[in-house]
Amino acid sequence: MASAPRLLEGIRVIDAASFIAGPVAATVMADFGADVIKVEPPTGDTYRIRNAGYPPSPYNFPWIVDNRSKRGVAIDLRTEDGQRVLHRLVRDVDVFVTNVPLDARPRLRVGYEDLAPLNPRLIYASVTAYGETGEEAGRPGFDSTALWARTGLMDLVRPSPDSAPSRSLPGMGDHPTGMSLFGAIMAALYARERTGRGTMVSTSLMANGLWWNAIQVQGILCGARTTVRPPREESVSAPLSLP
């Protein structure tokens, strides 16, 4: 008996992102059966070789977990020939994922305004550090800065007021941010089934950090004063005394 097709079988995706948050969204799509083509510069995604801080292993396990089940192609988007190759691919795909810095997208011709006219059914999925608009939109950032530190999580999860701010683990915020982008892509694909047209979706590391910290953020917006958790032995209930 033939197995049933996977949910995203027949969907084609270009993963033109680097490191973790963007590629993770495409990886999950591949898990559900999508055909994902990873576009890298001729030197390769820096994530292939930047493994400082990870336990030694004969395998590049960070790369495996975040980029499994994809095909790959090297394209130099700094050249007109490379841009033409990418644009030819975009005409025949369903989803384009990128985290190229906003100020570099016009130069590389990978912005929404560059690609959407080539394919009216295209879902353009963007992930940034601090959002698409505003004074800080062009700032670079990683999950340890934009998601963990900037949103107050680093300070608020300390076990006591006297403890040092807590550091995040590698990729700890990138992975759930990638899942947020995956959810946005799936919603856009559903909308396309109804309208026949593609669209742009986006998320940011900071937006996801604010969602993690949403109760405290909402409290501040409502006039409450948020403080660092007291020491475990002074917690008002057993659940709040957990590490």
C-alpha positions in Angstrom: 0.0 0.0 0.0 1.4 3.3 -1.1 2.1 5.8 1.7 0.1 9.0 1.8 1.9 12.1 0.4 3.4 14.4 3.0 1.6 17.7 3.8 4.0 20.0 1.8 4.9 17.6 -1.0 5.0 19.6 -4.3 5.9 22.9 -2.5 9.2 24.3 -3.6 11.3 26.6 -1.3 14.4 28.7 -1.7 16.3 29.0 1.5 18.5 32.1 1.0 19.1 32.6 4.7 22.1 31.9 6.9 22.8 30.5 10.4 19.7 29.4 12.2 16.4 31.3 12.5 15.6 31.6 8.7 17.0 28.2 7.7 15.0 26.4 10.5 11.7 27.5 8.9 12.8 26.0 5.6 14.1 22.8 7.4 10.7 22.2 9.0 9.1 22.6 5.6 11.4 20.0 4.3 10.4 17.7 7.1 6.8 18.0 5.8 7.9 17.1 2.3 8.8 20.4 0.6 11.6 20.5 -1.9 14.0 23.0 -0.3 17.0 24.5 -2.3 19.5 26.2 0.0 21.3 29.1 -1.7 24.8 29.8 -0.3 27.6 32.1 -1.4 30.6 30.4 -3.1 32.4 30.3 0.2 29.5 28.6 1.9 27.2 29.6 4.7 29.4 30.7 7.6 27.4 28.4 9.9 29.1 25.4 8.2 32.4 26.3 9.9 31.6 28.5 12.8 31.1 26.0 15.6 32.9 27.7 18.5 31.5 26.8 21.9 30.0 23.4 20.8 31.3 20.1 22.1 33.8 18.4 19.7 32.4 15.8 17.3 33.4 14.2 14.0 30.1 15.5 12.7 28.9 19.1 12.1 25.8 18.5 14.2 24.6 22.1 14.4 24.5 22.2 10.6 22.8 18.8 10.5 20.0 19.8 12.8 19.3 23.2 11.2 19.8 22.3 7.5 18.9 18.7 7.0 17.0 17.4 4.0 17.9 20.2 1.6 19.4 20.4 -1.8 22.1 23.1 -2.3 23.5 25.5 -4.8 26.3 28.1 -4.6 25.4 31.5 -6.2 27.3 34.7 -6.0 24.6 37.3 -5.5 27.1 40.1 -5.7 27.2 39.6 -9.5 24.6 40.2 -12.1 24.9 36.7 -13.4 24.2 35.3 -9.9 21.2 37.5 -9.5 19.8 36.4 -12.9 20.2 32.7 -11.8 18.4 33.4 -8.6 15.6 35.2 -10.3 15.1 32.4 -12.8 14.7 30.0 -9.8 12.3 32.3 -8.0 9.9 32.2 -11.0 9.2 28.6 -10.3 9.1 28.3 -6.5 6.4 28.8 -3.8 8.4 30.2 -0.9 11.5 32.4 -0.6 13.1 32.6 2.9 15.8 35.2 3.7 17.5 37.0 6.6 19.8 39.0 4.4 20.3 42.4 6.2 17.7 44.9 5.0 20.3 47.4 3.7 21.9 44.7 1.6 18.7 43.4 -0.1 18.4 46.2 -2.7 22.1 45.7 -3.7 21.7 41.9 -4.0 18.2 42.3 -5.6 16.6 39.9 -3.1 14.1 42.3 -1.6 10.3 41.7 -1.8 10.0 44.4 -4.4 12.6 42.7 -6.5 11.2 39.2 -6.4 7.4 39.6 -6.1 7.0 40.8 -9.7 8.7 37.7 -11.0 6.2 35.4 -9.4 2.7 36.6 -8.2 2.2 33.4 -6.2 5.5 33.8 -4.3 5.5 33.7 -0.4 8.3 36.0 0.6 9.4 35.1 4.2 11.7 37.5 6.0 13.4 37.3 9.4 15.3 40.2 11.0 16.8 41.0 14.4 14.7 44.1 15.2 11.9 44.2 12.7 11.2 45.5 9.2 10.6 49.1 10.1 11.7 51.7 12.7 15.0 53.3 13.7 16.6 49.9 14.5 15.4 47.9 11.6 18.8 47.8 10.0 20.7 46.8 13.1 22.3 43.3 13.0 21.7 41.0 15.9 21.7 37.4 17.2 19.2 35.7 19.5 21.5 36.3 22.5 21.2 40.1 21.9 18.0 40.9 20.1 15.8 38.2 21.7 17.5 37.4 25.0 19.1 40.6 26.3 17.2 43.4 24.7 13.7 42.1 25.8 14.7 41.8 29.5 14.7 38.0 29.6 18.4 37.9 30.5 17.7 39.9 33.6 14.3 38.6 34.6 15.2 34.9 34.7 18.0 35.4 37.3 17.5 33.1 40.3 17.9 36.0 42.6 18.5 39.8 42.5 22.1 39.2 43.4 22.8 36.8 40.6 24.5 37.7 37.4 22.3 38.0 34.2 21.8 34.6 32.6 23.4 33.7 29.3 21.4 32.0 26.6 22.4 28.7 24.9 23.4 28.7 21.2 20.3 28.8 19.0 17.9 28.9 22.0 15.9 31.8 20.6 16.6 31.1 16.9 14.7 27.8 16.9 11.4 29.1 18.2 11.8 32.2 16.0 12.2 29.9 13.0 9.0 28.1 14.1 7.2 31.5 14.2 8.3 32.1 10.6 7.2 28.6 9.6 3.7 29.3 11.0 3.6 32.6 9.1 4.5 30.8 5.9 1.9 28.2 6.4 -0.8 30.9 7.0 0.3 32.6 3.8 0.1 29.4 1.8 -3.4 28.9 3.2 -4.3 32.4 2.2 -2.9 31.8 -1.3 -5.2 28.8 -1.7 -8.1 31.2 -1.2 -6.8 34.2 -3.2 -4.4 32.7 -5.7 -1.8 35.3 -4.8 1.4 35.3 -2.8 2.4 37.8 -0.1 5.2 38.8 2.3 5.4 37.5 5.9 8.0 38.4 8.5 9.1 38.0 12.1 12.0 39.1 14.2 14.1 37.9 17.0 13.0 40.8 19.2 9.3 40.2 18.5 9.7 36.6 19.6 11.6 37.6 22.7 8.8 40.1 23.6 6.3 37.2 23.1 8.3 35.0 25.5 8.3 37.9 28.0 4.7 38.9 27.1 3.2 38.8 30.6 5.8 41.2 32.0 5.6 43.4 28.9 1.8 43.6 29.1 2.2 44.4 32.8 4.4 47.3 32.1 1.9 48.6 29.5 -0.8 48.3 32.1 1.2 50.3 34.7 2.5 47.4 36.7 6.1 47.4 38.0 8.1 44.4 37.0 10.9 43.3 39.3 13.6 40.6 39.4 12.4 37.3 40.9 13.2 37.0 44.6 15.5 34.2 45.8 13.9 30.7 45.7 13.6 30.5 49.4 11.4 33.7 49.4 9.1 32.6 46.6 5.4 33.0 47.3 4.5 29.6 45.9 6.2 26.2 45.1 6.0 26.6 41.3 7.8 30.0 41.5 10.6 28.4 43.4 11.6 26.2 40.5 15.0 26.9 38.9 
